[in-house]
Amino acid sequence: MQRRKFCHGIVATGAVSLLPGCSRDPAEADRHAIAAVTGDGTQTSIETAAVSELAGELEGRVYMSGDDGYDTVKRVWNGMFDHKSPALIAQCRSTTDVVKAVRFARERNLLVAVRGGGHSLPGKSTCDGGLVIDLSPMHATSLDANARTLRVDGGALLGHIDGATHPHNLATTTGIVSHTGAGGFTLGGGYGRTDRSMGLAVDNLLAATMVTANGDVVRASPDADAELYWAIRGGGGNFGVATEFLYRLHDFDPVVYGGTVTFDLTEDLLNRYGELAAELPNEANIEPNISVAADGRRIVVVEVVWAGDKSEGERELRSVTKLAKPLETKLGPFDYGTMQTAADTFLGHGRQYYLKSALLGGMTPDVSKAIVEHMKRDNPPLSWFQHLGGVQLGVAPDAMAYPHRDAMLNLGVMVISDDPSTMEANIESARAFYRDIEPYRVGFYMNLNEDTDARTISNFGANYDRLVAAKDRYDPGNLFRLNANIRPSA
């Protein structure tokens, strides 16, 4: 009856061709099927009558290849993966929609990708021939200023969080591109410009609503499903679809002291930076971005943010200008939201991206030398550091799934291009750079890397066996595998 009701509605609008299962002749429609792929890569098909039924039950919409809007909806941020074509995209508007989409996929053993902001660097928020569960319409926020908490839907972007909190002089840690999805950002750890003073996103996650592989709706918090709560804070999307997050908020003046200081790239500068990064108070966040200037010189633009009293920040951060002779200094009070959106265009949708992450215990002369040597080459990759440590050092590595509490820096090696024909050579350049850094890393930020099973296991370290136990409980069939995958034991 649901399918007939749905088909009748689209016939009335003249859109009968949108779903082959909505033929005016039900017998004819049921002879058709949609080619699809299972989780293990086996070819399968989906009956169009079932697709029609799902579409009729959702508050949102189901898209298939050939539908108006399909090519737009299937696009993801990293243009390297725009060629992928899901069999179905279930654009959900509620937790109930997500439950129905998950059960539909589980009953048919379909390959499943979950999309919030679609920012997965290794392309895990889309797939070929599977079902994409698209949360993008679910982006509402609700702030409780008295409790200093923020509730957000699972498809919210980081810009939605900043926009809801900053006008109230409150904040929680968010990343450096406002159109990043909050879901993937949070479940993988969540680095940002305030994580040294406020903690990572996972440190501020108070609770989450999850739809597990069985289609059950579970509230994960310290008081309910505590083991799931432990696992999702750093374990990524392995355990279900997060449809709601509750964050802790902190007092925050959105007019901060900071800016940029630009230097010539030298080994001595990087070594001095490493020393300073280890010494500065928790309010300080100083992050070098290493690139080639328009005139060909290799430069370091050190981004500076002080999340605290501005006069104190001005005093403390004078030390940044003394790392070497600056080429340019731009420091002073500024709107934090401006910095939070400054990279939105440069790191915009549709460009080609490749990135590797290396967590470091600190800067060493060997790391500085490797960076400078690679930057001397023609067309080197971009590289940059995220400044970690601070309050994170006080969290035990087994307090939650995210284990890398001893990391002081995250080095990113990145290629960006608008020309797909250049990417193969550029990626090899980035990999060569990374190979020279890899002996010094203590792990990697799993939101950024596409890596092997062995590296995923080693990256979680002593927490991995506990994560496998959680996977066995909440997703024993590995329905949610397009992530830094934790394989169930069976």
Disulfide bonds with the S-S distance in Angstrom:
Cys7-Cys22 2.46
